[in-house]
Structure formats: structure tokens, C-alpha cells
Amino acid sequence: MQYVNFSRVSYIETLLLTRAKGRLLKTTALSLITLALVVLVNPAMADDAKELRKQRQAAQKERQAEKNERARRINEATRSFQTFSRELKTEYQTMLRDLDTEFELAQVEIRAARDAEIAAVEADYQQKLMSLFTAPGASGTTPQQLEQDHKAYADETFELRKRFAAESHQERIANERRKHELLAERDQRALDEAAALGLTEDYSPILATAIGDGLTQQEESWNTRQEKEVARLKERNLRTVAEFANGEKLRAWELGNLEQDFQLQWREKAELHAVNSETLLHNTMLMQATQGGEVDQQEIMARMTELNKKNQQIKIEYKKIRDQNRIKRREEKRKLQGR
């Protein structure tokens, strides 16, 4: 068996490490001596490096000052525009309210005329119905005659309501167009003010230029940040003026929705009218049955159950359409507003 002298091994390792450190110290010392010799031989090189550093620091200080000044101008312009836009909206709000007041007064007249005509038709129908049930020989009134009379009455009142609703709708559209003209004028004034304040211009990045051999790593990073910053400033200013820049498109979209909603509403009403008209007819026939008329009550009740189910299905279907429209429009509006 051979034994290892660990003390000798440790001594050898220490000796090798000491020699390596010695060589490293010699190399470092040699490098320092070489650098000192270069400076002594060519002192202008050190002066040039120092001068370049001073120039770069001065240029960076100037760029930072320019950046701060631009931020100050933008912030001041934004505050001025916000104050101007608040006052502008208040000014036009009074004119818009006056238009709405005129429209609402006109609507009162339309509704009064509609109610008067419908009341006259209903009175005529009720009088005719009473005559059929109370006159001598009323028991001879046939279901077919009742059906014809009731259908004529229901159709006439429905057409009256539809006509007056269309008239009211057209007045509403006309009022909205008048308001849109005022709002377009308001928006243009706001955009002119934004342009005067410099909020619609494209900002140029404040870039570092090469001093000496080229851009330093710090200067390259600065330029990259500047490119991103001017894009952010543009986006910020767009949000500031978005209400006025996108106003016309948004109002045209809302006007189209008004028309779409009106058409949808009256399609539903037409379908419900057909169902409700038949339901009312069967109610009338049941009334006749209680007075001794010859009608099949079970058949009538079965049909009325079907009509009630159909009535509910129509309402459910149109509610689904309106709910879908509301969700779609929410996203459409967000995009139009530039959010």
C-alpha cells in the first residue's frame, strides 16, 4: 500500500498558485506601463477623449432640455384644449336643448292627433259591436261577420298607429340631423383650436447624432426610446381630440341605428298585431257564446292557447335580436370613438 503525503501536495499547489499570481501581476503592471508610455508619448490622445466626452455630455444635456420643453408645451396645450372644449360644449348644449324642446312639443301634437283618430275608430267599432249584440235578431250574427268586422277595425287602428309612428320617427330623424349640423360646426371649431395648439402635428424624434467615431450605446438607446415616445405622444393627442375628430362618423352610425331599430320595432309589432287581432276576435266569439251563440268553445280556447304561445315566441325572438344588436354596437361604438 502506498501513502500520499498531503502536506507535500498542498505545498505544491500553493507554489503554483503563487507563481500564477505573480505572472498576473506582471501582466497588469506591464499593461499600465504601456498605457502610461502611450500617454507620455501622445498626450493629445487623452485630451481628445476628454473633449469628446465633454461634447457628448453637452449634447445629451441639450437633448434632455429639448425633450422637457416639448413635454411642457404638450401638457400646457392639452390643458388649454380641455378648458376650451368644456366651454364650447356648454355653448352648444343650449342650442341643442332648444332643438329638443321644439321636437318634443311637435311630438305632443302628433300624439294628440293620433289618439283622437284612434279614439274615433274605436268608438265607431264599439257602437257597431253593441248594435250587433243588442239589436233584434242579434243571435243570427255569424262568426264570419264578426271576424270581418273585427279584422277591419284592428287593421285600421294598426295602420293609424303605424302611420303616426312613421311621422313621429321622421320628425325625430329630422331633429337629429339639425342637431348634427350644430355638432359638426362645434367639432370643427374644436379641431381648429387643437391644430392651433399643435395637438394635431406629428412630432419628430429628438435624436442623438454621432460625435467622433459613431454613436455610443447610450445614444443608440436614447434614439430607440425617442422613436417610441413620439408614437405615444401621437396616440395621446389622438385620444384628446377623438370626441371631435370621430364625432361625424359616430353620429351617422347612431342615425343608422335609429332607422334600423324603428324598422325592427314595427316588424315585431306587425307580427304581434296579427296574433293579437285573432286573439281579440276569439274573445269576442266567446262573448257571443255566453249570450247563446253557436260556437265551439273548446276549439276557440285551444286556438287561443296556441296564439298566446306564438305571441311569447315572437317577443322572445325579437328580444334576442335586440340583445345581439346591443352587444355588437357596443364594440362598434368603442372603435368609432377611437378607444
C-alpha positions as CSV (number, residue, x, y, z in Angstrom):
1,M,0.0,0.0,0.0
2,Q,1.3,3.5,-0.9
3,Y,0.7,6.5,1.3
4,V,0.2,10.1,-0.1
5,N,1.9,12.9,1.6
6,F,-0.9,15.5,1.7
7,S,1.4,18.2,3.2
8,R,3.7,18.0,0.1
9,V,0.7,18.2,-2.3
10,S,-0.6,21.3,-0.5
11,Y,2.8,22.9,-0.7
12,I,3.0,22.3,-4.5
13,E,-0.5,23.7,-5.0
14,T,0.4,26.8,-3.0
15,L,3.6,27.2,-5.0
16,L,1.8,27.0,-8.3
17,L,-0.9,29.5,-7.2
18,T,1.8,31.9,-6.1
19,R,3.6,31.7,-9.4
20,A,0.3,32.3,-11.3
21,K,-0.5,35.4,-9.3
22,G,3.0,36.7,-9.9
23,R,2.6,36.3,-13.7
24,L,-0.9,38.1,-13.5
25,L,0.6,41.0,-11.5
26,K,3.5,41.2,-14.0
27,T,1.0,41.4,-16.9
28,T,-1.2,44.0,-15.3
29,A,1.8,46.1,-14.4
30,L,3.1,45.8,-18.0
31,S,-0.3,47.0,-19.3
32,L,-0.3,50.0,-17.0
33,I,3.3,50.8,-18.0
34,T,2.4,50.5,-21.7
35,L,-0.7,52.8,-21.2
36,A,1.4,55.4,-19.3
37,L,4.1,55.3,-22.1
38,V,1.3,55.9,-24.7
39,V,0.0,58.9,-22.8
40,L,3.5,60.2,-22.3
41,V,4.4,59.7,-26.0
42,N,1.0,61.1,-27.3
43,P,-0.8,63.3,-24.7
44,A,-3.1,64.7,-27.4
45,M,-5.0,61.3,-27.5
46,A,-6.1,61.7,-23.9
47,D,-7.1,65.3,-24.5
48,D,-9.2,64.2,-27.5
49,A,-11.0,61.5,-25.5
50,K,-11.8,64.0,-22.8
51,E,-13.1,66.6,-25.3
52,L,-15.3,64.0,-26.9
53,R,-16.8,63.1,-23.6
54,K,-17.5,66.7,-22.8
55,Q,-19.2,67.2,-26.2
56,R,-21.4,64.1,-25.8
57,Q,-22.4,65.2,-22.3
58,A,-23.3,68.7,-23.6
59,A,-25.3,67.2,-26.5
60,Q,-27.2,64.9,-24.1
61,K,-28.0,67.8,-21.8
62,E,-29.3,69.8,-24.8
63,R,-31.5,66.9,-26.0
64,Q,-32.9,66.4,-22.5
65,A,-33.8,70.1,-22.2
66,E,-35.5,70.0,-25.6
67,K,-37.5,66.9,-24.6
68,N,-38.6,68.5,-21.4
69,E,-39.6,71.7,-23.2
70,R,-41.7,69.6,-25.7
71,A,-43.4,67.8,-22.8
72,R,-44.2,71.1,-21.2
73,R,-45.7,72.6,-24.4
74,I,-47.8,69.5,-24.9
75,N,-49.1,69.4,-21.3
76,E,-50.0,73.1,-21.5
77,A,-51.7,72.7,-24.9
78,T,-53.7,69.8,-23.6
79,R,-54.9,71.7,-20.5
80,S,-55.8,74.7,-22.7
81,F,-57.7,72.5,-25.1
82,Q,-59.7,70.7,-22.4
83,T,-60.8,74.1,-21.0
84,F,-61.7,75.3,-24.4
85,S,-63.7,72.1,-25.3
86,R,-65.7,72.3,-22.0
87,E,-66.7,75.9,-22.7
88,L,-67.5,75.0,-26.3
89,K,-69.8,72.1,-25.3
90,T,-71.6,74.3,-22.8
91,E,-72.2,76.9,-25.5
92,Y,-73.7,74.4,-28.0
93,Q,-75.6,72.5,-25.3
94,T,-78.1,75.4,-25.0
95,M,-78.8,75.4,-28.8
96,L,-79.2,71.6,-28.8
97,R,-81.6,71.8,-25.9
98,D,-83.7,74.3,-27.8
99,L,-84.0,72.0,-30.7
100,D,-85.0,69.1,-28.5
101,T,-87.7,71.3,-26.9
102,E,-89.2,72.1,-30.3
103,F,-89.1,68.5,-31.2
104,E,-90.9,67.4,-28.0
105,L,-93.6,70.0,-28.5
106,A,-94.2,68.7,-32.0
107,Q,-94.4,65.2,-30.7
108,V,-97.2,66.2,-28.3
109,E,-99.2,67.4,-31.3
110,I,-98.6,64.2,-33.2
111,R,-99.6,62.0,-30.3
112,A,-102.7,64.0,-29.7
113,A,-103.8,63.8,-33.3
114,R,-103.1,60.0,-33.3
115,D,-105.1,59.4,-30.1
116,A,-108.0,61.4,-31.4
117,E,-108.2,59.4,-34.7
118,I,-107.8,56.1,-32.9
119,A,-110.5,57.0,-30.4
120,A,-112.9,57.8,-33.1
121,V,-112.3,54.5,-34.8
122,E,-112.7,52.6,-31.6
123,A,-115.9,54.4,-30.7
124,D,-117.4,53.5,-34.1
125,Y,-116.4,49.9,-33.7
126,Q,-117.8,49.6,-30.2
127,Q,-121.0,51.2,-31.3
128,K,-121.3,48.7,-34.2
129,L,-120.4,45.8,-31.9
130,M,-123.1,46.8,-29.4
131,S,-125.6,47.1,-32.2
132,L,-124.9,43.6,-33.3
133,F,-125.4,42.1,-29.9
134,T,-128.4,44.2,-28.7
135,A,-130.4,44.6,-31.9
136,P,-133.4,42.3,-32.6
137,G,-132.1,39.1,-34.3
138,A,-128.5,39.6,-32.9
139,S,-128.3,35.9,-32.3
140,G,-128.2,35.5,-36.0
141,T,-124.9,37.3,-36.3
142,T,-122.4,34.8,-37.8
143,P,-118.8,34.3,-36.7
144,Q,-117.7,35.2,-40.2
145,Q,-119.4,38.6,-39.9
146,L,-117.8,39.2,-36.5
147,E,-114.4,38.2,-37.9
148,Q,-114.7,40.5,-40.9
149,D,-115.8,43.5,-38.7
150,H,-113.1,42.9,-36.2
151,K,-110.3,42.4,-38.7
152,A,-111.3,45.7,-40.4
153,Y,-111.3,47.5,-37.1
154,A,-107.9,46.0,-35.9
155,D,-106.3,46.7,-39.3
156,E,-107.5,50.3,-39.4
157,T,-106.2,51.1,-35.9
158,F,-102.9,49.3,-36.6
159,E,-102.4,51.3,-39.8
160,L,-103.2,54.5,-37.9
161,R,-100.6,53.8,-35.2
162,K,-98.0,52.8,-37.8
163,R,-98.7,56.0,-39.8
164,F,-98.3,58.3,-36.8
165,A,-95.3,56.3,-35.6
166,A,-93.6,56.8,-39.0
167,E,-94.4,60.5,-38.9
168,S,-93.0,60.8,-35.4
169,H,-89.9,58.9,-36.5
170,Q,-89.3,61.2,-39.4
171,E,-89.6,64.2,-37.1
172,R,-87.0,62.6,-34.8
173,I,-84.6,61.9,-37.7
174,A,-85.1,65.5,-38.9
175,N,-84.3,66.8,-35.4
176,E,-81.2,64.6,-35.1
177,R,-80.0,66.0,-38.5
178,R,-80.4,69.5,-37.3
179,K,-78.5,68.7,-34.2
180,H,-75.8,67.0,-36.2
181,E,-75.3,70.2,-38.2
182,L,-74.7,72.1,-35.0
183,L,-72.4,69.4,-33.7
184,A,-70.4,69.3,-36.9
185,E,-69.8,73.1,-36.5
186,R,-68.8,72.6,-32.9
187,D,-66.4,69.8,-33.8
188,Q,-64.7,71.8,-36.5
189,R,-64.1,74.7,-34.1
190,A,-62.6,72.3,-31.6
191,L,-60.3,70.7,-34.2
192,D,-59.2,74.1,-35.4
193,E,-58.3,75.0,-31.8
194,A,-56.4,71.7,-31.4
195,A,-54.4,72.4,-34.6
196,A,-53.6,76.0,-33.4
197,L,-52.3,74.5,-30.1
198,G,-50.1,72.0,-32.0
199,L,-52.0,68.9,-30.9
200,T,-52.6,67.5,-34.4
201,E,-49.0,67.7,-35.6
202,D,-46.6,64.8,-36.0
203,Y,-43.6,65.2,-33.6
204,S,-40.1,64.5,-34.8
205,P,-37.9,62.4,-32.5
206,I,-35.1,64.3,-30.8
207,L,-32.2,62.1,-32.0
208,A,-28.6,61.9,-30.9
209,T,-26.1,62.4,-33.7
210,A,-22.7,60.8,-34.0
211,I,-19.8,62.7,-32.3
212,G,-16.5,61.2,-33.0
213,D,-16.3,57.7,-34.4
214,G,-20.1,57.0,-34.0
215,L,-23.0,56.6,-31.6
216,T,-22.3,55.3,-28.2
217,Q,-24.6,52.5,-26.8
218,Q,-26.3,55.1,-24.6
219,E,-27.0,57.3,-27.6
220,E,-28.4,54.4,-29.6
221,S,-30.7,53.5,-26.6
222,W,-31.8,57.2,-26.5
223,N,-32.8,57.2,-30.2
224,T,-34.8,54.0,-29.8
225,R,-36.7,55.4,-26.9
226,Q,-37.4,58.6,-28.9
227,E,-39.0,56.7,-31.8
228,K,-41.3,55.1,-29.3
229,E,-42.0,58.3,-27.4
230,V,-43.2,60.3,-30.5
231,A,-45.6,57.4,-31.3
232,R,-47.0,57.5,-27.8
233,L,-47.4,61.3,-28.0
234,K,-49.3,61.0,-31.2
235,E,-51.6,58.4,-29.7
236,R,-52.2,60.5,-26.7
237,N,-53.1,63.6,-28.7
238,L,-55.5,61.5,-30.8
239,R,-57.3,60.4,-27.7
240,T,-57.5,64.1,-26.6
241,V,-59.3,65.2,-29.7
242,A,-61.1,61.9,-30.5
243,E,-64.6,63.1,-29.4
244,F,-64.4,65.8,-32.1
245,A,-62.4,64.0,-34.8
246,N,-64.7,61.0,-34.7
247,G,-68.0,62.8,-34.0
248,E,-69.4,62.8,-37.5
249,K,-68.8,59.1,-38.1
250,L,-70.3,58.3,-34.7
251,R,-73.4,60.4,-35.3
252,A,-74.0,58.9,-38.7
253,W,-73.7,55.4,-37.1
254,E,-76.2,56.3,-34.4
255,L,-78.7,57.7,-37.0
256,G,-78.4,54.4,-38.9
257,N,-79.2,52.6,-35.7
258,L,-82.3,54.7,-35.1
259,E,-83.6,53.7,-38.5
260,Q,-82.7,50.0,-38.0
261,D,-84.4,50.0,-34.6
262,F,-87.6,51.6,-36.0
263,Q,-87.9,49.0,-38.7
264,L,-87.2,46.2,-36.3
265,Q,-89.8,47.5,-33.9
266,W,-92.6,47.7,-36.4
267,R,-91.8,44.3,-37.9
268,E,-92.4,42.9,-34.4
269,K,-95.5,45.0,-34.0
270,A,-96.9,43.7,-37.3
271,E,-96.4,40.1,-36.3
272,L,-97.9,40.7,-32.8
273,H,-100.8,42.6,-34.4
274,A,-101.7,39.6,-36.5
275,V,-101.7,37.3,-33.4
276,N,-103.4,39.8,-31.1
277,S,-106.1,40.6,-33.6
278,E,-107.0,36.9,-33.9
279,T,-107.0,36.6,-30.1
280,L,-109.3,39.5,-29.7
281,L,-111.6,38.0,-32.3
282,H,-111.8,34.8,-30.4
283,N,-112.6,36.7,-27.2
284,T,-115.4,38.4,-29.0
285,M,-116.7,35.0,-30.2
286,L,-116.5,33.7,-26.6
287,M,-118.6,36.7,-25.5
288,Q,-121.2,35.7,-28.1
289,A,-121.1,32.1,-26.8
290,T,-122.1,33.4,-23.3
291,Q,-125.1,35.0,-24.9
292,G,-126.3,31.8,-26.6
293,G,-124.3,32.0,-29.8
294,E,-123.4,28.8,-31.6
295,V,-119.7,28.5,-31.3
296,D,-117.3,25.7,-30.4
297,Q,-115.8,27.0,-27.1
298,Q,-113.3,24.2,-26.8
299,E,-111.9,24.8,-30.2
300,I,-111.7,28.6,-29.5
301,M,-109.9,28.0,-26.2
302,A,-107.4,25.7,-27.9
303,R,-106.7,28.2,-30.6
304,M,-106.3,31.0,-28.1
305,T,-103.7,28.9,-26.2
306,E,-101.7,28.5,-29.5
307,L,-102.0,32.2,-30.2
308,N,-100.7,33.0,-26.7
309,K,-97.7,30.7,-27.2
310,K,-97.0,32.3,-30.6
311,N,-97.2,35.7,-29.0
312,Q,-94.5,34.8,-26.5
313,Q,-92.3,33.2,-29.2
314,I,-92.4,36.4,-31.2
315,K,-91.4,38.5,-28.2
316,I,-88.5,36.2,-27.3
317,E,-87.2,36.2,-30.9
318,Y,-87.1,40.0,-31.2
319,K,-85.6,40.4,-27.8
320,K,-82.8,38.1,-28.9
321,I,-82.2,40.3,-31.9
322,R,-82.2,43.5,-29.8
323,D,-79.8,41.9,-27.3
324,Q,-77.4,40.8,-30.1
325,N,-77.6,44.3,-31.7
326,R,-76.7,45.9,-28.3
327,I,-73.6,43.7,-27.9
328,K,-72.4,44.3,-31.5
329,R,-73.0,48.0,-31.2
330,R,-71.1,48.3,-28.0
331,E,-67.9,47.1,-29.8
332,E,-68.7,49.2,-32.9
333,K,-69.1,52.3,-30.8
334,R,-65.8,51.7,-29.0
335,K,-63.9,51.5,-32.3
336,L,-65.6,54.6,-33.7
337,Q,-64.7,56.5,-30.6
338,G,-61.1,55.6,-31.1
339,R,-60.7,53.7,-27.8
